[in-house]
């Protein structure tokens, strides 16, 4: 399905659903991140390996992008950031695009090269509580996550449609996540583990269940799957969570499109 700016409007496109290094760099699933369109404002979150290619294959033109967001500096979330900046700015021929990222993504040993970053309109360092307004909504970073490096989830609001999309990026579970994302109509949860592993700061299925029960979104979407999730059929796990929480819960797949106005998957031919 080739997308135009019109057909992708008010949609989420999952350009990848792989979580952590083994799934992302082992090519078990794609890892191109999440593309969100809000009334024509295009936002790309976590452009991991292959993001540029997967965007083009999906008919998503990087020239449309206004914002690039890196939740944290791990390469499964940002390996293609410099490629995306080159595409947006036509290799530096035009100043375009705003990068939002933690400070350690651009400081010592940066994952975003100064050479490409200088071609953007602006780079904004994410801090807890940062809010960036745009024409039809707002991008918010409600809380710092627990993940070993500076990590932030994102809330993207569409004020015209009263839609709030929460993206809980990589993190260890902690109770403050509930209040931070409680306004989300659509809740995207990076669910890397099937079962909790105390030494690994990623969310598991029981963590996702608690978040869904407490936040009560209209639609919950699991993504960013590690090997244990992929091997245990995440679509079946999502079905079980729907039954346990009484919240419509789905497991994302590569190139899935979600209609954010109607809280449903756009069926593809």
N, C-alpha and C positions, 0 to 999 in steps of 0.2 A: 504494500500500500504506500504510494507516494503522497506525501503531505504537502499542502500549500499552506501559506500563512493563514488562510481562512479555515481550512479543515483542522488545523492544530490548535485553534483558538480555545482557550480555557480547557486545556488538556495537560495531563502528565504523561510523558513518554519515558519508559524505562529502557534506557540504552544499555543497561547491564544489571544483572542481579547477583553477580558473584561477590562473595565476601571473603576477605582476608587473602593472604598470599597464595595459598595452595589452589583455591578455586579460581582466583583472578588470573594468576600468572601460569597456572596449569591449563588454562582455557577450558575449564569445566563449564563455565558460563561466561557471557560477556561481562565487561566491567567498565562500561562507558559512562556511568552515572545517570543522573535524572534531569530531564529537560522539562521545565514548567513554563507554560504560556498563560499569562494573566492579561486578558483583554488586549493582546498584542504585544505586551512586554515579555520578552523571552529571557529566561534565566536557566543557566546550566549549573547544576550542583554536582560536585565531585567528578570531574572529567578524568576518569582513570584510563588505563591502557586501552587504546582502540577507540576512544571517544570521537575523534575526528572522523574516522572511517565509518563508525556506526551511525553518526549523525547524518553524513552524506547518504549512506545506504537507506536511511529512513526518510530521506527527502527533507531533512532539516538543515537549512543553510546557516552556517555559523555567522554569516553577515547579519542575521536577524538579532543576534544576541545583544542584550544590553548589560547583563550582569553575569559574571563568572564567580562561583562560590566554591571555596575549598573548606570543607569542615575540619580537616587536619592534614598534616604533611605526609602521611603514609602513602606510598606510591600507588596502592590500589585505589586511592581516591584522587590522585592528582598527576599521574604519569603523563597524561596528554595535555596538561595545562598550557605548556609553551606552544604546542601545536595549535591549540584552540586560539590562543592570543594571536599567533601569526595569521590564522585564517580570518579572524575578526578584523584585524588591522591591515589586511592585505600586505603583510610583511613590513609593516611600519609606514605604509604610504598614507594612512589616515589615522587620526587619533579617534579611537572608538572603544567603548566598553569600560566597565568598572569592575575591578577585582576586589572581592571581599575575602579575606583570609586571616588566619592567626599570624601573629608576629613571627613565630619561628619558621613560617613558610617562606619568608623573604629576608630573614636576618642571616646569621652565619650559616654557611652551607645551605643556601636557599634552594628550594625546589622550583621556585618561579625565578627564572633568570632575569637579571637586571636589564639585559639587552632586549628582551621581549616586553618586560613590564613598562619600560619607558615609552612604549608605543600606545599604551592605554590612556584613556582620559584621566583615570584616577585609580589609585590603590588605597583601600580603606582597611585598616587593621581591625579585626573583630575583637570586641570586648563584651563581656557579659552585660546584657541589657541594651546593646546597640540596636537602634531602629533606623532603617533607611526608607523614607517615603518615595514612592514613584507615582506616576499619573493616576493609576487606578487601584493602588493598594500600598502595601508596606512589607518590607523584609525585616524580620526581627530575629535576634539571637538571644533567647530568653535565659539561657543558663550554660555555664561551662560544664562540660562532661568530665568523666573520670576515665582517662584512656592512655596515660603515659606520656602523651604529647598534648599540647594545647588543642582542644577539640571542642567544637560547638555545633549543636544542632540548629535547625532553621525553622522559622514559621513564616510562610508566605501568605499574605492576606489579600483577598480580592474584595475591596470595599463595595464595589458595584453590585456584586452577587452575594455578599455576606458569606463568603467561603474562606475558611482558614485551613491551610495545608501545613501540617506539622511533620517535620522530618527529624526523627530521633536517630542521630548518627551513632557511630561506634562509642560505646561506653559500658562501664560497669553499672549494674542497676543501683539506683539510690532513690529514696522516696521523693525527693524534690523534683524529679522528672515529671511527676504527676501534675503538680501545680504549674510547672513551666509550659506544659503542652495541653492544658485543660481546655483551651479554646478551640482545639482542632476539630473541624468537621471530618477531615480526612487525615488519618494518622498513618504515616509511613514509618515502620520500625525496622531498623537493621537487626535482623535476628540471625546471627551467625551460628549459634550453637543450638543443638537439640536439647542438651542437658547442661545445667550450670557447671562451670569449671572455675572455682574460686580464684585461681591464679591467672586466668585469662580475662581481661577486662572487655568482654563482649556480652551482649544480651543473649539470653537463651529463650526457649519456648515458654517455660514457666514465667520468666520475666515479662515477656510479651503479653501473656495472659493477664497478669496483674495490671499492666499498663492499660490494656484495652478495657478491662472491667472498671477501672477507676476513672479513666478519661471519658469513656463512652462516646467515641466518635460515631458518625453515621457510617463510615467505612474505614476499616483497618486494612493495611496492606503490609505484608511481610516481604522483606527483600534482604539482599546482601548475605546470601547463604554460603556458609562454609560446607566442607565436604560431608559432615554428619547430617546437615539439613538436606542437602541434595540427595544423598543416598536413602534418606527416610521419607522421600516424596513430600515435599513441602505443601503441595496442594491438598494432600490428605490431612496434614497437620493443621492447615488453615481451616479446613472443614470442621475438624474437631474443636478448634477454638471458637468457631462460629456457634457451635452447639453449646459450648460451656459458658460463653459470655453473652449470648443472645445479641451479638454485634456482627454484622456482615463482615467477614474477614476473608481475604484472598491472599494467595501467594503469587507474587509478581513473577512474570516470565520475561525473558529477553524480548524487547521491542513491544511490550504490552502498552496500550494506550488507555488511559482512564479519562472519561468525560467528567470533569470536576463540577459541572453544573447539575448533572443528573446522578452523580455518585455511581457510575457504572462503567464497565469495560466497553470500549468501542470494538465491536467485532470486526475482524479483518478478513479479507478474502484471501 
